[in-house]
Amino acid sequence: MSVNKIIEEKSMLRDHYKKMRTKMSSQYKHDLDLDIASRFLCSEQYSKAKLLLTYVAKDTEIETRGIIYAALANNKKVAVPVCESEGKMSFYYIDGVDSLVKGKNGILEPDPDRCTPVTDFSSSLCIVPGYSFDPAGNRLGYGGGYYDRFLRDYQGVTVGLCYSSFIKWNIPCESHDVPVSVIATDGYIRRASDK
């Protein structure tokens, strides 16, 4: 499949999953988000991690605030990304979601002037956002490329949170796309099939 065809198909899939997310009732979404968080928090990968790297959910994304509070209560360090210039993303430690400010595109992120950047990613676990994942861990992201650039050099475990009804058999991939190693849904958590 040509690169242009892949980009076109990804764009159509993003529109499809955006519409699916907006059609979910708030109670149904809340219940699914709780199921996903519970499976994630009971996982071996989470248990072993000393540092959790995670996005802060907005609007229709799978909620991560409960995961953040649980990780802090479990005495884990938590870091959230800041999207910087030239598509670069850096993670900064946080003490809670109250210390976050609205950044690029209204996304909650740490204030780099007040928060400490993460320089040691050992024993870390990274939650990677996406609209959809396939069994091999390939991800349909939001199109900015921030996570793919970060994950290129990241050596830790990566987890994609996804509604089970959003798992697609085969996500179209480009050469720069980086798959996740674990997928957590409302129905299961498991290693991606090619890991």
Secondary structure as GFF3:
##gff-version 3
##sequence-region A 1 195
A	DSSP	alpha_helix	3	23	.	.	.	ID=ss1
A	DSSP	alpha_helix	26	41	.	.	.	ID=ss2
A	DSSP	alpha_helix	44	48	.	.	.	ID=ss3
A	DSSP	beta_strand	51	53	.	.	.	ID=ss4
A	DSSP	alpha_helix	65	73	.	.	.	ID=ss5
A	DSSP	beta_strand	77	83	.	.	.	ID=ss6
A	DSSP	three_ten_helix	85	87	.	.	.	ID=ss7
A	DSSP	beta_strand	89	94	.	.	.	ID=ss8
A	DSSP	three_ten_helix	97	99	.	.	.	ID=ss9
A	DSSP	beta_strand	101	102	.	.	.	ID=ss10
A	DSSP	three_ten_helix	104	106	.	.	.	ID=ss11
A	DSSP	beta_strand	108	109	.	.	.	ID=ss12
A	DSSP	beta_strand	124	128	.	.	.	ID=ss13
A	DSSP	beta_strand	132	133	.	.	.	ID=ss14
A	DSSP	beta_strand	139	140	.	.	.	ID=ss15
A	DSSP	alpha_helix	146	151	.	.	.	ID=ss16
A	DSSP	beta_strand	157	161	.	.	.	ID=ss17
A	DSSP	three_ten_helix	164	166	.	.	.	ID=ss18
A	DSSP	beta_strand	182	184	.	.	.	ID=ss19
A	DSSP	beta_strand	189	191	.	.	.	ID=ss20
###
